[in-house]
Amino acid sequence: MNLVESLRAHRLLAIIRGTDPTAALRTVLALAEEGIEAVEVSLTTKDATSVIARARAELGPKALVGAGTVRTAADAARAVDAGASFLVTPALVDGLQSGDGPDVPVLMGALTPSEIEGALARGACAVKLFPGSLGGPGYLRALRDPFPEVPFVPVGGVDAAAAGAYLALGATAVGVGSPLVGDAADGGDLGELRARVAVFRGATEAEETP
């Protein structure tokens, strides 16, 4: 299953940022155990590339463990070298599809219509609508008319209630960081993480894309 297929099927992208590499790895593995198929490890996480490499080794070559906060082609290269199966950017980034290496799908950050067109022109497989909290679900609804076929993944300020609203309005999936992960990647309780996963899975499974 490729990235967009997974997002359509599971409707949730977990975003990990943390200060403890061992805890971050445990968080990735716990999310996978709970059925979260796509997990993004932000490059702002301490030793992020090591976390990605170790997670891919634990979960296997088909695991969707990607790198987030990719801001440059150099960031992308080191993430791919570590085994990232997809890349996520906060904004428009050039040079991620150079043709010199494996074709890794990119979820590219954009907010305005012009930026959305720019992301598609740069080969994005889906658009990370960021920061989603700026316009909320109503802004996504406004974008659906001119961009009916674009896979949108709102990110930023997405709690369980907002997740359901975005999905009801046509989001392919939602990307969720701290409301889902909490402090798990800093050494927090994994039991509490698993409880939050259940809440978000309930919210995302309750809505069907129109």
C-alpha positions as CSV (number, residue, x, y, z in Angstrom):
1,M,0.0,0.0,0.0
2,N,1.5,3.4,-1.0
3,L,1.3,6.5,1.1
4,V,-1.9,8.0,-0.4
5,E,-3.7,4.7,-0.4
6,S,-2.8,4.3,3.3
7,L,-4.0,7.8,4.1
8,R,-7.3,7.2,2.3
9,A,-7.8,3.8,4.1
10,H,-6.6,4.8,7.6
11,R,-7.3,8.5,7.6
12,L,-4.6,9.4,10.2
13,L,-1.0,10.4,10.0
14,A,0.8,10.4,13.4
15,I,3.5,13.1,13.8
16,I,6.3,12.5,16.3
17,R,8.5,15.2,17.8
18,G,10.6,14.4,20.8
19,T,13.8,14.9,22.8
20,D,14.5,11.3,23.6
21,P,15.4,9.0,20.7
22,T,14.7,5.8,22.6
23,A,11.3,7.1,23.6
24,A,10.6,8.3,20.1
25,L,11.3,4.8,18.7
26,R,9.1,3.2,21.4
27,T,6.4,5.6,20.3
28,V,6.6,4.7,16.7
29,L,6.4,1.0,17.6
30,A,3.5,1.5,19.9
31,L,1.6,3.4,17.3
32,A,2.2,0.6,14.8
33,E,1.0,-1.9,17.3
34,E,-2.2,0.1,17.7
35,G,-2.8,0.0,13.9
36,I,-1.5,3.5,13.0
37,E,0.0,2.7,9.6
38,A,1.6,6.0,8.6
39,V,4.0,7.7,11.1
40,E,6.1,10.8,10.5
41,V,9.2,11.4,12.6
42,S,10.0,15.1,12.5
43,L,13.7,15.9,11.8
44,T,13.5,18.2,14.8
45,T,13.4,15.1,16.9
46,K,16.8,14.3,18.5
47,D,18.7,11.8,16.4
48,A,15.6,11.6,14.0
49,T,17.4,9.7,11.2
50,S,18.5,7.1,13.7
51,V,14.9,6.7,14.9
52,I,13.7,6.3,11.4
53,A,16.4,3.8,10.5
54,R,15.7,1.7,13.7
55,A,11.9,1.9,13.2
56,R,12.2,0.6,9.6
57,A,14.5,-2.2,10.7
58,E,12.0,-3.2,13.4
59,L,8.8,-2.9,11.3
60,G,10.1,-4.1,8.0
61,P,10.6,-2.6,4.5
62,K,7.0,-2.0,3.8
63,A,6.5,0.2,6.9
64,L,5.3,3.7,6.3
65,V,7.8,5.6,8.5
66,G,8.6,9.0,7.0
67,A,10.5,12.1,7.8
68,G,8.9,15.4,8.6
69,T,10.0,19.0,8.8
70,V,12.0,18.5,5.6
71,R,13.0,22.0,4.5
72,T,15.8,21.4,2.1
73,A,17.0,18.9,-0.5
74,A,19.8,18.1,1.9
75,D,17.3,17.2,4.6
76,A,15.5,15.0,2.1
77,A,18.7,13.2,1.1
78,R,19.7,12.3,4.7
79,A,16.2,11.2,5.5
80,V,16.0,8.9,2.5
81,D,19.5,7.6,3.3
82,A,18.1,6.7,6.7
83,G,15.3,4.7,5.1
84,A,12.4,7.2,5.2
85,S,9.6,5.9,3.1
86,F,8.0,9.3,2.6
87,L,8.8,13.0,3.2
88,V,6.7,15.7,4.7
89,T,7.5,19.4,4.3
90,P,6.1,22.5,6.1
91,A,6.2,24.6,2.9
92,L,7.1,24.5,-0.7
93,V,10.6,22.9,-1.1
94,D,12.5,22.5,-4.4
95,G,14.8,19.7,-5.4
96,L,13.1,16.8,-3.6
97,Q,12.6,14.8,-6.8
98,S,16.0,15.0,-8.4
99,G,15.9,11.7,-10.3
100,D,19.3,10.8,-8.7
101,G,17.8,8.4,-6.2
102,P,14.6,6.4,-5.3
103,D,11.3,8.0,-5.9
104,V,10.1,8.8,-2.4
105,P,6.5,10.3,-2.1
106,V,6.3,13.8,-0.8
107,L,3.5,15.3,1.3
108,M,4.2,19.0,0.7
109,G,3.1,21.8,2.9
110,A,0.9,24.6,1.4
111,L,-1.8,26.9,2.5
112,T,-3.0,29.2,-0.3
113,P,-4.3,28.2,-3.7
114,S,-1.1,29.4,-5.3
115,E,1.0,27.3,-2.9
116,I,-1.2,24.3,-3.6
117,E,-0.6,24.6,-7.3
118,G,3.1,25.0,-6.5
119,A,3.1,21.8,-4.4
120,L,1.5,19.9,-7.2
121,A,4.0,21.3,-9.8
122,R,6.8,20.1,-7.5
123,G,5.5,16.5,-7.7
124,A,3.7,16.3,-4.3
125,C,1.5,13.2,-4.0
126,A,-0.7,15.0,-1.5
127,V,-0.9,18.5,0.0
128,K,-0.3,19.0,3.7
129,L,-2.7,21.9,4.5
130,F,-0.7,23.8,7.0
131,P,-1.3,25.4,9.4
132,G,-4.8,23.9,9.3
133,S,-5.8,25.8,12.4
134,L,-5.5,29.1,10.6
135,G,-8.6,28.5,8.4
136,G,-10.1,25.5,10.1
137,P,-12.5,23.0,8.4
138,G,-14.4,25.8,6.7
139,Y,-11.3,26.8,4.7
140,L,-10.9,23.2,3.5
141,R,-14.5,23.3,2.3
142,A,-13.7,26.4,0.3
143,L,-10.7,24.7,-1.3
144,R,-12.6,21.6,-2.4
145,D,-14.5,23.3,-5.2
146,P,-11.4,24.5,-7.2
147,F,-9.3,21.5,-6.1
148,P,-11.7,18.5,-6.1
149,E,-9.2,15.8,-6.9
150,V,-6.3,17.0,-4.6
151,P,-5.6,14.8,-1.6
152,F,-5.6,17.2,1.4
153,V,-4.1,16.3,4.8
154,P,-4.8,19.2,7.3
155,V,-2.1,19.5,9.9
156,G,-1.8,21.8,12.9
157,G,-4.2,22.2,15.8
158,V,-6.1,19.0,14.9
159,D,-7.8,17.5,17.9
160,A,-10.3,14.6,17.7
161,A,-13.3,16.9,17.1
162,A,-11.5,18.8,14.3
163,A,-10.4,15.5,12.8
164,G,-14.0,14.4,12.3
165,A,-15.0,17.8,10.9
166,Y,-12.1,17.8,8.3
167,L,-12.8,14.3,7.2
168,A,-16.5,15.0,6.8
169,L,-15.6,17.9,4.5
170,G,-13.4,15.8,2.3
171,A,-9.9,15.6,3.8
172,T,-8.1,12.5,2.7
173,A,-6.6,12.2,6.2
174,V,-5.5,14.4,9.1
175,G,-2.0,14.8,10.5
176,V,-1.9,14.9,14.3
177,G,1.1,15.6,16.5
178,S,0.8,16.6,20.2
179,P,-3.0,16.0,20.6
180,L,-2.3,12.3,19.8
181,V,1.4,11.7,20.8
182,G,1.5,13.9,23.9
183,D,4.7,13.5,25.7
184,A,5.3,9.9,24.7
185,A,8.3,10.8,22.5
186,D,9.8,12.5,25.6
187,G,9.5,9.4,27.8
188,G,5.8,9.8,28.7
189,D,3.4,7.0,29.5
190,L,2.6,4.6,26.5
191,G,-0.6,3.5,28.1
192,E,-1.9,7.1,27.9
193,L,-0.7,7.2,24.2
194,R,-2.7,4.1,23.5
195,A,-5.8,5.6,25.0
196,R,-5.4,8.7,22.8
197,V,-5.0,6.5,19.8
198,A,-8.4,4.9,20.6
199,V,-10.0,8.3,20.8
200,F,-8.6,9.4,17.4
201,R,-9.4,6.2,15.7
202,G,-13.0,6.5,16.9
203,A,-13.1,10.0,15.4
204,T,-11.5,9.2,12.1
205,E,-13.5,6.0,11.6
206,A,-16.8,7.7,12.4
207,E,-16.7,9.9,9.2
208,E,-16.7,8.9,5.6
209,T,-15.3,11.1,2.9
210,P,-18.1,12.4,0.7
